[in-house]
Amino acid sequence: MMSHNRAMHIAKIYNHASAPTYLLRETYREGGKVKHRTLGNITSLGSEKIARIFQIRKAIS
């Protein structure tokens, strides 16, 4: 059974030879273990929009 407590975050995934990938992810617990679910790849938004998302997220928290 899945818990109702979930959190969303943006994960910056580093690739070896290319630019990092930005993923919108959800974190939740299942059977006492922390799990991650990728909701979408937001890399195509561009660096300016991704930076703005980080700024907004920081201002909210």
MARBAKOL-7888 format. One record per residue: residue number from 1; residue in one letter; chain; x, y, z of N, C-alpha, C, O in turn. Coordinates in pm, whole numbers. Each point is the difference from the previous one (the first is absolute). Layout:
BEGIN
+-----+------+------+--------+--------+--------+--------+--------+--------+--------+--------+--------+--------+--------+--------+
: pos : code : unit :    nxx :    nyy :    nzz :   caxx :   cayy :   cazz :    cxx :    cyy :    czz :    oxx :    oyy :    ozz :
+-----+------+------+--------+--------+--------+--------+--------+--------+--------+--------+--------+--------+--------+--------+
: NUM :    A :    A :      X :      Y :      Z :      X :      Y :      Z :      X :      Y :      Z :      X :      Y :      Z :
...
+-----+------+------+--------+--------+--------+--------+--------+--------+--------+--------+--------+--------+--------+--------+
REM end
This chain:
BEGIN
+-----+------+------+--------+--------+--------+--------+--------+--------+--------+--------+--------+--------+--------+--------+
: pos : code : unit :    nxx :    nyy :    nzz :   caxx :   cayy :   cazz :    cxx :    cyy :    czz :    oxx :    oyy :    ozz :
+-----+------+------+--------+--------+--------+--------+--------+--------+--------+--------+--------+--------+--------+--------+
:   1 :    M :    A :     84 :   -118 :      0 :    -84 :    118 :      0 :     88 :    124 :      0 :     98 :      6 :     74 :
:   2 :    M :    A :   -131 :     92 :   -155 :     80 :    120 :    -13 :    -42 :    104 :    101 :   -119 :     14 :     32 :
:   3 :    S :    A :    216 :     59 :     19 :    -25 :    106 :     95 :    -58 :    122 :    -71 :     22 :     18 :   -120 :
:   4 :    H :    A :    -94 :     63 :    194 :    -58 :    121 :    -59 :     97 :    118 :      8 :    -23 :    102 :    -64 :
:   5 :    N :    A :    131 :   -115 :    141 :     98 :    107 :     11 :     98 :    -10 :   -115 :     76 :    -96 :    -12 :
:   6 :    R :    A :    -80 :    197 :    -74 :     87 :      2 :   -117 :     62 :    138 :    -12 :    -58 :    100 :     42 :
:   7 :    A :    A :    175 :    -96 :   -101 :     67 :    127 :    -21 :     51 :      6 :   -144 :     46 :   -100 :    -54 :
:   8 :    M :    A :    -56 :    218 :     -7 :     52 :     19 :   -134 :    128 :     81 :      6 :     15 :     89 :     84 :
:   9 :    H :    A :     78 :   -122 :   -172 :    125 :     75 :     -8 :     56 :    -10 :   -140 :    -47 :    -79 :    -83 :
:  10 :    I :    A :    149 :    160 :     57 :     69 :     -5 :   -128 :    136 :    -61 :     26 :     76 :     47 :     85 :
:  11 :    A :    A :    -45 :   -152 :   -159 :    128 :    -68 :     13 :     89 :     40 :   -117 :    -42 :      1 :   -115 :
:  12 :    K :    A :    166 :     33 :    147 :     99 :     32 :   -103 :     87 :   -124 :    -15 :     74 :    -36 :     91 :
:  13 :    I :    A :    -83 :    -28 :   -207 :     72 :   -124 :    -26 :    118 :     32 :    -91 :    -17 :     50 :   -111 :
:  14 :    Y :    A :    137 :    -79 :    161 :    121 :     27 :    -78 :     29 :   -115 :    -94 :     -2 :   -117 :     40 :
:  15 :    N :    A :     29 :    151 :   -167 :     40 :    -98 :    -99 :    150 :     14 :    -23 :     56 :    108 :     24 :
:  16 :    H :    A :      8 :   -211 :    -67 :    146 :      1 :    -13 :     51 :    107 :    -95 :     82 :     83 :     40 :
:  17 :    A :    A :   -127 :    -82 :   -162 :     58 :     90 :    -99 :    -96 :    108 :    -49 :     38 :     81 :    -84 :
:  18 :    S :    A :   -159 :    -79 :    134 :    -97 :     98 :    -49 :    -55 :     84 :    114 :     35 :    -19 :    117 :
:  19 :    A :    A :   -120 :    111 :   -153 :    -59 :     90 :    100 :    -90 :    -78 :     95 :    -50 :   -107 :    -36 :
:  20 :    P :    A :     30 :    158 :    158 :    -85 :    -71 :     95 :   -146 :     -5 :    -46 :    -46 :     84 :    -78 :
:  21 :    T :    A :    -25 :   -183 :    128 :   -142 :    -18 :    -26 :    -77 :     42 :    123 :     41 :    -32 :    112 :
:  22 :    Y :    A :   -153 :    102 :   -129 :    -84 :     44 :    112 :   -131 :    -78 :     -6 :    -71 :      2 :   -100 :
:  23 :    L :    A :     39 :    -70 :    211 :   -119 :    -82 :      7 :    -92 :     49 :    111 :     46 :     30 :    111 :
:  24 :    L :    A :   -174 :    -23 :   -139 :   -100 :     28 :    102 :    -35 :   -134 :     62 :    -49 :    -89 :    -69 :
:  25 :    R :    A :     74 :     75 :    199 :    -17 :   -128 :     66 :    -90 :      9 :    121 :    -14 :    106 :     61 :
:  26 :    E :    A :    -45 :   -219 :    -27 :    -82 :    -14 :    119 :     68 :   -103 :     90 :     44 :   -105 :    -48 :
:  27 :    T :    A :    -37 :    135 :    176 :     58 :    -92 :     97 :   -111 :    -47 :     92 :    -82 :     78 :     46 :
:  28 :    Y :    A :     82 :   -208 :    -20 :   -101 :    -59 :     87 :     58 :   -123 :     68 :    108 :    -46 :    -35 :
:  29 :    R :    A :   -180 :     -6 :    133 :     42 :   -122 :     69 :    -92 :   -114 :    -39 :   -121 :     15 :    -11 :
:  30 :    E :    A :    184 :   -131 :     -9 :    -75 :   -120 :    -31 :     66 :   -116 :     75 :    115 :    -33 :    -24 :
:  31 :    G :    A :   -190 :    -26 :    115 :     56 :   -110 :     78 :    117 :     43 :     86 :     92 :    -79 :     24 :
:  32 :    G :    A :    -93 :    204 :     24 :    107 :     50 :     85 :    122 :     48 :    -77 :     96 :     46 :     62 :
:  33 :    K :    A :    -96 :    -57 :   -194 :    113 :     44 :    -81 :    -36 :    126 :    -77 :   -114 :     17 :    -44 :
:  34 :    V :    A :    212 :     70 :     27 :    -20 :    123 :    -77 :     10 :    -35 :   -148 :     95 :    -65 :    -44 :
:  35 :    K :    A :   -194 :    109 :    -32 :     -5 :    -24 :   -144 :     -9 :    134 :    -72 :    -48 :     98 :     56 :
:  36 :    H :    A :     93 :    -97 :   -181 :     -6 :    120 :    -84 :    -73 :    -36 :   -128 :     22 :   -106 :    -58 :
:  37 :    R :    A :   -109 :    195 :     15 :    -72 :    -18 :   -126 :     26 :    125 :    -84 :    -22 :    112 :     45 :
:  38 :    T :    A :     68 :   -133 :   -168 :     23 :    113 :    -90 :   -132 :     38 :    -66 :    -64 :    -82 :    -65 :
:  39 :    L :    A :     25 :    207 :     84 :   -124 :     51 :    -57 :     22 :     62 :   -137 :    -89 :      1 :    -85 :
:  40 :    G :    A :    211 :     51 :     63 :     29 :     59 :   -130 :    142 :     49 :    -11 :     64 :     31 :    101 :
:  41 :    N :    A :    -16 :    -23 :   -222 :    132 :     54 :    -30 :    -21 :    146 :    -39 :    -68 :     28 :   -100 :
:  42 :    I :    A :    125 :     65 :    177 :    -21 :    142 :    -27 :    122 :     67 :    -62 :      7 :    123 :     -7 :
:  43 :    T :    A :     90 :   -202 :    -37 :    123 :     53 :    -58 :    -28 :     90 :   -120 :     69 :    100 :    -20 :
:  44 :    S :    A :   -169 :   -134 :    -59 :    -30 :     75 :   -123 :    -54 :    141 :     28 :    -11 :     80 :    -93 :
:  45 :    L :    A :    -22 :    -49 :    217 :    -48 :    135 :     33 :    109 :    106 :    -18 :    -31 :    117 :    -23 :
:  46 :    G :    A :    155 :   -158 :     34 :    111 :     94 :    -13 :     51 :     46 :    135 :    -71 :     -5 :    100 :
:  47 :    S :    A :    194 :     49 :    -99 :     68 :     34 :    127 :    -64 :    118 :     73 :     -3 :      1 :    123 :
:  48 :    E :    A :    -50 :     99 :   -197 :    -60 :    116 :     66 :   -127 :    -38 :     77 :    -20 :     42 :    114 :
:  49 :    K :    A :    -65 :   -121 :   -177 :   -125 :    -42 :     66 :     27 :    -95 :    116 :    -66 :      8 :    104 :
:  50 :    I :    A :    163 :    -96 :   -119 :     34 :    -91 :    108 :     57 :     78 :    118 :    -33 :    -29 :    115 :
:  51 :    A :    A :    118 :    128 :   -142 :     55 :     84 :    107 :   -113 :     74 :     72 :      3 :     15 :    122 :
:  52 :    R :    A :   -102 :     31 :   -197 :   -115 :     70 :     61 :    -81 :    -94 :     88 :    -46 :     40 :    107 :
:  53 :    I :    A :     29 :   -164 :   -150 :    -70 :    -99 :     82 :     73 :    -19 :    132 :    -63 :     -7 :    106 :
:  54 :    F :    A :    196 :     -2 :   -111 :     79 :    -15 :    123 :    -18 :    123 :     91 :    -11 :    -15 :    122 :
:  55 :    Q :    A :      9 :    135 :   -181 :    -18 :    122 :     78 :   -137 :      2 :     70 :    -10 :     32 :    119 :
:  56 :    I :    A :    -93 :    -68 :   -192 :   -135 :     -2 :     57 :     -7 :   -104 :    110 :    -56 :     27 :    107 :
:  57 :    R :    A :    110 :   -143 :   -131 :     -2 :   -109 :    100 :     71 :     43 :    129 :    -46 :    -28 :    111 :
:  58 :    K :    A :    160 :     97 :   -128 :     75 :     45 :    117 :    -78 :    108 :     77 :      4 :      2 :    123 :
:  59 :    A :    A :    -73 :     85 :   -194 :    -79 :    106 :     64 :   -118 :    -57 :     78 :    -38 :     53 :    104 :
:  60 :    I :    A :    -20 :   -161 :   -155 :   -115 :    -62 :     66 :     40 :    -72 :    127 :    -72 :      5 :    100 :
:  61 :    S :    A :    186 :    -73 :   -103 :     39 :    -82 :    115 :     73 :     76 :    108 :     38 :    -59 :    101 :
+-----+------+------+--------+--------+--------+--------+--------+--------+--------+--------+--------+--------+--------+--------+
REM end
